[in-house]
Amino acid sequence: MESTDSMGSTGDVQPCSKRSRQETSEEEEYEKYLQTAESSLKTLCTLTGQIPPPQWVTARLLDLQALITRINTARPLKT
């Protein structure tokens, strides 16, 4: 029989399940938005192959490219 401390834990070291769920939830949120962005960009790619895009599309795509660069450089990579 294992002894328990004042909080009722058995002394076994286990990861905090709440934190694991939170990280998984955050990763799922990132994945959801990235899939949406990827799908939209693929649709635009298909559309531009069928119909010449309006001139303003180039400027918007450059703005999106700058936004992607800013997202990628906003935080240092975790190692």
Buried (B, 14 or more C-beta within 10 A) or exposed (E): EEEEEEEEEEEEEEEEEEEEEEEEEEEEEEEEEEEEEEEEEEEBEEEEEEEEEEEEEEEEBEEBEEEEEEEEEEEEEEE
